[in-house]
Amino acid sequence: MNNEMILETIITTVDENCQPQIAPMGVWWQDDHLVLAPFKPSTTLDNLQATGHAVVNFTDDVSVFAGCLTGRYDWPLAAAENIQGNRLHSALRHIELTLVDMQDDELRPKCLCAPVLDKTHAPFNGYNRAQAAVLELAILVSRLHMLEPEKVHREIEYLTIAVDKTAGPRERQAWSWLMKRVDDYFLSSAAV
Ligand SMILES: Cc1cc2nc3c(=O)[nH]c(=O)nc-3n(C[C@H](O)[C@H](O)[C@H](O)COP(=O)(O)O)c2cc1C
């Protein structure tokens, strides 16, 4: 397993009433376990602690990442096979997890999870620069309140090149949702 490399994934969990939660999250392998590190407060963390389970979804559909950051959570799900919960229908691969240990922390606990099912549904289709650019913009959007506006504008200018040159319809849609969020943020901060 590739220890240390952070993989950008979609985590699906459910609460005790089976209410789903979908959240983009970086995870990494620690030998044959996966580590999730949610910032508190976190619904994903609450669900993982309450049920003992989560699903890691690997997808090249970056509109799911952009959607979750812009209030769009209605992504098609399919029932998990070995645990109570769901996987993302569009996942290329999903891994069902059981929580085995938690290193608690005031800010960001580390949740060590053991795979109970690892299933591939579709092939990896190759790298795409616009997909990487959308992920980078999603990260910027999640940190707008912490970043200097000049840095945000400079990075967007650079990321736009990859989107203009290589995006397909899904990436353009995702990019436009995130850019609307950026524009709204700067409009509202200019009004204060
Ligand atoms: C690519 C990407 C990676 C992210 N990784 C994490 C992460 O590792 N931990 C975290 O708490 N939030 C991460 N976020 C932000 C969360 O997705 C976001 O705060 C979400 O609302 C958390 O939902 P929750 O309340 O279920 O934790 C990431 C966002 C993006 C776009």
The ligand as an SDF file (V2000), in Angstrom:
LIG
                    3D

 31 33  0  0  0  0  0  0  0  0999 V2000
  -10.6590   17.6640   -2.0990 C   0  0  0  0  0  0  0  0  0  0  0  0
  -11.1810   17.9330   -0.6990 C   0  0  0  0  0  0  0  0  0  0  0  0
  -10.6040   17.2650    0.3890 C   0  0  0  0  0  0  0  0  0  0  0  0
  -11.0790   17.4880    1.6850 C   0  0  0  0  0  0  0  0  0  0  0  0
  -10.5160   16.7970    2.7290 N   0  0  0  0  0  0  0  0  0  0  0  0
  -10.9980   16.9610    3.9850 C   0  0  0  0  0  0  0  0  0  0  0  0
  -10.4610   16.2200    5.0870 C   0  0  0  0  0  0  0  0  0  0  0  0
   -9.5370   15.4050    4.9400 O   0  0  0  0  0  0  0  0  0  0  0  0
  -11.0220   16.4200    6.3140 N   0  0  0  0  0  0  0  0  0  0  0  0
  -12.0490   17.2970    6.5010 C   0  0  0  0  0  0  0  0  0  0  0  0
  -12.5450   17.4280    7.6370 O   0  0  0  0  0  0  0  0  0  0  0  0
  -12.5660   18.0210    5.4920 N   0  0  0  0  0  0  0  0  0  0  0  0
  -12.0720   17.8730    4.2380 C   0  0  0  0  0  0  0  0  0  0  0  0
  -12.6030   18.6060    3.1920 N   0  0  0  0  0  0  0  0  0  0  0  0
  -13.7070   19.5520    3.4610 C   0  0  0  0  0  0  0  0  0  0  0  0
  -15.0000   18.7740    3.7390 C   0  0  0  0  0  0  0  0  0  0  0  0
  -15.4110   18.0450    2.5970 O   0  0  0  0  0  0  0  0  0  0  0  0
  -16.1600   19.6960    4.1440 C   0  0  0  0  0  0  0  0  0  0  0  0
  -15.7620   20.5140    5.2080 O   0  0  0  0  0  0  0  0  0  0  0  0
  -17.3860   18.8860    4.5410 C   0  0  0  0  0  0  0  0  0  0  0  0
  -18.4600   19.7790    4.7180 O   0  0  0  0  0  0  0  0  0  0  0  0
  -17.1690   18.1010    5.8200 C   0  0  0  0  0  0  0  0  0  0  0  0
  -18.3490   17.3550    6.1040 O   0  0  0  0  0  0  0  0  0  0  0  0
  -18.5290   16.6060    7.5040 P   0  0  0  0  0  0  0  0  0  0  0  0
  -19.2960   17.5540    8.4060 O   0  0  0  0  0  0  0  0  0  0  0  0
  -19.3130   15.3630    7.2310 O   0  0  0  0  0  0  0  0  0  0  0  0
  -17.1490   16.3130    8.0260 O   0  0  0  0  0  0  0  0  0  0  0  0
  -12.1390   18.4160    1.8990 C   0  0  0  0  0  0  0  0  0  0  0  0
  -12.6920   19.0860    0.8030 C   0  0  0  0  0  0  0  0  0  0  0  0
  -12.2160   18.8700   -0.4810 C   0  0  0  0  0  0  0  0  0  0  0  0
  -12.8230   19.5950   -1.6400 C   0  0  0  0  0  0  0  0  0  0  0  0
  1  2  1  0
  2  3  1  0
  2 30  2  0
  3  4  2  0
  4  5  1  0
  4 28  1  0
  5  6  2  0
  6  7  1  0
  6 13  1  0
  7  8  2  0
  7  9  1  0
  9 10  1  0
 10 11  2  0
 10 12  1  0
 12 13  2  0
 13 14  1  0
 14 15  1  0
 14 28  1  0
 15 16  1  0
 16 17  1  0
 16 18  1  0
 18 19  1  0
 18 20  1  0
 20 21  1  0
 20 22  1  0
 22 23  1  0
 23 24  1  0
 24 25  2  0
 24 26  1  0
 24 27  1  0
 28 29  2  0
 29 30  1  0
 30 31  1  0
M  END
$$$$
